[in-house]
Amino acid sequence: MKHVLAPLLILLSFTVPAQPRHIQDSACPIKIDSSFQTRCGYLLVPENRTKPNSRTIKVPFIIAYSKNPDKRKDPLLFTTGGPGGSSLGWIRGAVTHSVILDRDCIAFEQRGTRFALPALESSELSDAIMESYRKNLNKDSMYLEGVRRYKKAMQSRGIDLSGYNTDETVADIDDLLNALHIDSVNLLGVSYSGGLMLDVLKKDPARIRSLILDSPLPNFVPIDEDEPANFMEALKIVCQRCARDSADKDRYGNLFPAFQRYFTSLNGKVLSIRYLQKGTTDTLNIHYTRNDLLDIIEGRFFNVRGIKDIPFMITEIIAGRHDPYIRDHLDNIFSPPDGPSAMRLSVYCADQTAYHAERVLQQSHELYPFLTGYHINDVYREICDCWQVCPINRETKEPFYSAVPALLGDGELDPACRPLYIDRIHHYLPNSQRLVFPGWSHVVFLNDEMDGTLRAFLNDPLKKIAPPPDAMLLDK
């Protein structure tokens, strides 16, 4: 896996709650429309709540206050995906959309990410990945070596890597709501944070008014085992649709079987390309394998406008015309940072890989042998054996039932978190509504077309929504 207006007297009439001792106000790290009153600060929390003498870390948040004097008292709290993405930038868009007309909006940064203190970012892993390509070293071995260097760098800063997981972030959000004296809140989570918000609901169901989950990854789903099949399912839809609709049957009529045959034929083969890294003068002879080509195809799914080019790309790759795609791929690799952040490593290792069933993954490789040795996700068993963090509580991995209303959405062509996942969540949250976007991939709610739909849902989450034109409502 490699993820959205009022006079001065009104502003002055707003009273900011007294500052609890574990919130520290600060300057805003990003620029926001200055016509809005905002509050920026850090939540001060233990790095690892399982250890009595754990040090304190700072987790940032931004509140944008609605200008409506009759605003509702249940704000919307957002956290992005990854894990490891930065959430604070969302607030810039929130103040331009209609949700701010009815309620305050809160962007909450996950611990260890970009604006958090500490931020678990360093170059050791990306440096090792680049070194493996420059010197044509074994990619998997160098990846592991980079992880070892990365871990050592984090530990030299005194970072407790076992303090960065979903259990801790759920507790962070709960502490923030307590500190801000928020008794009712709506939660918006994207991808990984869709599952995170479900876990917040599990911890404190009485306070959660509604959920909006965009392309969610629930914690009860074993993504390590699922993702190869998820990728193939999305790719098969694209190929079969192209085969059906294209007039060029010679090129596209049998595309998915042709893809399978060709990538099976690449097993064990090492290919090469002459490549000049930007800003350098020495041309490199770089080796690559089918894993790089699979990365290129899988990555194109996360560019909605680029999905339409996937069938043509596959036919070009099958014809041996790899160069333009490999060059773009190498440009990305040599434009660090490449590879997962330490926060992402810790979360995935504690949440997913700690409960991973290797035998199930092997079953998918028997079904799709050309995926053997290919890591769709950049965090996997060998990495976590090196990283060595404590697993999250087993109860966090269990599904649960709730009557809280939810709006669930996903793209039909999502190669990571398939629409199957919103179906499974709907089973446990019967008051949820599901939107599927044909032709879309991962992340479907953070766009202008969803503005009115999100506002309508938030204002009456038990009422059937009117879907935007490019979406299908599954619950009629």
N, C-alpha and C positions, 0 to 999 in steps of 0.2 A: 503495500500500500504505500505509495510513495508520492480538500479536501475540501448584517445585512444592515405665540407671537404677541407681546402684550406690553402695556404701558409700564413705566418705571415704578409707579405706585404698587402695581401688582407684584413686581419683583421684590420690592422692599418689604412687602407685607409677609413674605415667606419667612418662617422661622426655622432655622436649621437646628436639629436636635442637639442637645449637649453632647460633647465629644467624650465617648467612653475611653477608658484608659488604654484599651488595646487597639484603638484606631489613631493613626498619626496622619494629620492632614499634610498635604504637600502641593507643590506646583504641579500643574498638569503636564504630563510628558508628551502629549500631542495637542495640536491646535484644534479647537472646536469653535463653531459659530459663536462669536462673542455676544450675540444677542440673547443667548441662553445662560441662565445661572447654572453653574456646575460646582461640583465638589470632587476634588481628587485627593486620594490619600492611600495609605497602606493599612492593611489589616496585619497586626502583629500576632503571630501564631508560633507554636512550637514546630521545629523542623520535623520532629518525629514524636508523635504523641504517645508512643509505646515506651518511651524512655523518659524517666522522671527529670533528668537534668539536661534534656535536649535544648540546644540553643534556639534563639528566636530568629525567625525569618520574616521578611516583609512581602506581602502579597498585594499588588495594586488593584485599585478599583476607580471607576469614574462614574459619577451620577450626573445626568443631565435632567434638570427639573423642567417639567411641563409648565408652560406659561398660562395654562388654563386655571383660573381661580376655582373652578368646580371640578378639577381633575379627580379621577378615581384614586383610591388609597392603596391600590395593589400595583406596585411597579412591575416592569418587565426586566428580568435579569438575564443577561446573555453571557455565554461562554462558548468559545470556538472549539474547533476540533483539533486533530493531530493524532494523538496527544502531543502537545508542544507548540501549537500555534498561539499567536498573540491575539488577545481578544479586544484590547482597548480601542483599536482603530474602528471597530463597529460603531462606536458612539457617534462618529462623524456622520455616518449614514443615517443613524437613528433619528437625529434631529432634523433630517430632511424628509422623513416619512411621517405618515399620518398617525402612527402609534403615539408619538410624543404629544399629540393634541389631547390625549385622554389620560395619560399617566406618565410618571417619571420613568426614565430608562437607566439601567445600571449595566455597565460593562465590567466584568470581573476577570482578571488575568489569572490563569492557572499558575500555581506555585512553580518556580523554576524556569518560567518562560521569559520572554524578551525583556519586559519591564520590571520583573520581579527581582528582589534582592535576597539571595543571590540568583543570577540567571545562569542556568547550567549549560553554558555554551563555551566551546573551545574548538581549536582547529585540528586536534590530533587525528581524529578519524578521517576528516576530509583530506588531510595531508597524506594519510596512508593510502586512501583510495586513489588519489592522483599519482602517488609514487608507483602503485601497482600498474597503472596504465603506462606511465613514462618508461618504466624499466621492464615491462612485460613480465611481471611477477604474478604468481598465483593470486587471483582476485580474492578468493575466500580466505586464504591464509593471511593476506595483507589486511583484509577487513577485520579479522580477529586481532591482528597485531595492533591495528588502529584503536580497537575497542580497549585493549589492554592499556595502551598509552593514555587514552581518554579517561579511563577509570582512575589511573594513577594521578592524572592532572586534577580530577575532581576531588580525590581524597586529599591531595596536597593542599587544597583550599579548605579542608575541614568539612566538606560536604558529606552528609549522611545519605547515601543514595537510596537507602530503604525508606526514607521519609517522603519519597515522591511517588505517589500512587493514587488510585481513585479513592480509597478510604480516607486518606488525608485531605484530598481536595473536597470531598463531600463535607467533611468536618469544617473546612475553611468556609465554605458557603454557608453552613449553618451558623458558624460564629459571626460571619458578616451580617446575616439577617438579624441575629440577636443584638449585635452592636448597634445596628441602625434602627432597632425597635420596629422591625417590619413584621407584622402579624399575618399578612396575606401577600403572596407574590406569585407572579407568572414566570415560568422558566422557559427560556429559548436555548436549545442546544443543537450544535451541528456535528454530525459524524460521531467521533468518539464522545463528544459532550452530550449527544443525544442519550447515550447510555449513562453518562455521568448524571444527567438530570433525573433519569429514572431512579438512580441510587439516592439522590437528594430526596425525591418523593418517598422512597422507602424509609429513609431515616426520620422524616418529619412530615407525614402525610397531612396533618391538620393545617399546616401553614401554606401548602401548595394549592393555589386556586386553579391553575391550568398549566398544561405543558404544550410547547411547540417543539417538535423533534424533526429536524431536517436531516435526511439520509442517516438515520441513527444506527449506531453500533451498540446494541444492548450488551451488558456484561455477561448475560447468560448465553450469549452466542460464542462458539469457539472459532474466532476468525482465523486463527492459524490453520485450522483444518479446512475451513470453508473457502478461503480466498482463491485457491486454484480453480475450483469449480465455479465460483462466482465470476471470475475473469472469463472462463470459457463460455459460460452461459451468455454473458453480454456480447462476447465476440461472435458467438454463433448466431445470435439475433441479427447483428449487423450484416454478417456474411449472407445469411439466408434471405434477408430482406433485399439486399443488393442483387442477389441471384434471381430473385423473383421479379424485381422492377426494372433491371437493366436490359436494354436492347442488345447489348454486347454479350451474348451467351457464351461465346468462346472464352472471353476473359473472365467473366464473373459467374457463369452458370454453375460451377462446381467449386466455389471458392473455399468453403470451410474444409471439405476433405482435402483440397489442394494444400491449404495451410497446414493441416495435420501431417500430410505426407512430407512436405518440404522440411518442416521443423524436426520431424523424426529423423530425416536424412542428415541433419546437421549434428547429430549426436557425436560428441568427441572431437568435432572439427574445430580447428583454430584458423581464423581468417585474419587478414591484415589490411592495413590502410596506411598510406603516407599522410601524415597530419602535421600541420604547423599550428602550434598553440598561439593564440592571440598574444601579441606583445613580446614574442620571441623570434629568433632568427634561425634556429636549428630545427629542421624537419625531422619528425619522429616516425619510425615504423612501428605502429601500434597494433597489437594483437587484440582481437575481439572474438566473441563466441555467440552462439544463438541466444544466450542470456541477455546480451546487449540488445539484440533485435527484438526479443520479447519485451524488454523494458520500454523500447521505443513505441511498440504497438500499444502496450498497456497504458503507458503515460498519455497517449493521445486521447484516451477516453476522458481524461480530466480537463480537456479543452472542448467545451460544447461545440464550438464552431469547427473544431478539427475532426470530430467523429465522422463526418461525411467523407473525409479523405482516407479513412482506414482501409476500405476495400482496394482503392488504387494503390495505396502504400504496400499492402500485402502482395499484390500482383507484381509490383516493382521489386520487392525483396525476393520473391520467388524467382524472378528473372535474373537475380544476381546484381541488380542495381542498388547496392546498399549505400554507396558513398554519401549522397546528400543527407541521408538519415543518420548515418554513423557520425558524420561531421557535426551535425547539430547536437547529437548525443554527447560527443566529446567536448564540445563547447560548454555544455552544461556541467559536465564533470569537472572541467578546469576553470569553472567560475564558482568557487566555494562561497558559502558552505554547502557541501554535498554530504549526504548521509544524515542519520538521525541525531537529534540532540540528546544529551545525557538524560534530560527529563523524559523524552519519548522512550528511550531505552528502559529506564526504570519503571515507567508505567506499564509498558507492554510486557516486560519480564514478570512484574508482580501480578498483573491482571490476567494476562492471557497465557504466556508460555509456562508459567508455574502450574497451570492446569491443562497443558497441551497433551494430546494423545497422538504420539508419533505413528502408531499403527493406522490411525484414521487417515493421516496425511499420506501414508504410503498407499492406501487404497485409491486415493485420487490420482497418484502418480501411475498406478497400474492402469487406470482409466485413461489418463493423458500422459503417456510415457515421455513425450517431448517436453514436459514440465519438470521432469526429474532433475534435481540439482539447481532448479531456478527458484530464487527466493522473491516472491512477489512483494512480501513485506520486508522492510529493511531491518526488522528485529525477528530473530528466530532462535531455535533451541541452542545452537552452538554459541551464539552471542550471549544468551542469558546464562549459560553454564559458566561463562567467563565473568559476567557482570555481577552475578550472585547477590540478589536482593531478596528480601522476605516477601512471600506471597501475601496478597490481600486476604481478608477474612473470607472463608468459604461461603458464608451467608451472602456476601455481596454478589456472588456468582449465581445465586438462585433467583428465578423469576418470582413475581408476586402479583397479586390481584389488587386492583384499585378502581374506585368509581370516579376518580378525578378525570375531568374531560381533557382530551388531548387532540392536537392537530398533528398528523403524521404525514410526511411527504418523502418521496424518493423519485429518482429518475429511472425510467424503464431500462436504461443502458448503464446503470451504475455497476462498475466491475468489482467494487469492493464490498459495499453494503447493499445487497440486492433488495428489491421490494418485498421479498420474502420476510425480511426482518420487520417491516412495519405490519405485515400480516400477523407475525408472532406477537408483537407488542399489542396489537388490537385484541388478540385473544385474551390477554391479561388486563387490558384497559378497555372494557366494552363501551365506554362512553367516548371513545376516540373516533375520529374521522380520518380517512386515508385519501391522500391525493397522489396519483402517479402521473408523471410527466413523460409522455411518449417522446422518444428521441433525445431526452435529456440524460445526463449522467449524475455525478455526485454533486450534492448541494443544489437545491432547487428553490428555496424560499427567499434567499437573500438577493432579490432583484425587484425592480420597480413594479413589475406585473403583479407581484404578490402583496403589494402595499395595502390595498383595500381589503383583501381576503384576511390578512393577519389582523387588521384593525377590527373587522367584523367579528372574527372569532374571539378576540380578546374581550370585546364588549359584551358578548353573549356566547360563551363557549359551549353551551348545550344546544344551541340552535344550529340547524343544518346550514352549512356555508354554501355560498355560490362560488364554484371553482372558477379560476381564471380561464381564459379561452384555451390555453395550451395544456390543460390538465384534466385528468379524469377523476371524478369523485367515486370511490369504490363503494361508499356507504350511502345508498339512495333510499 
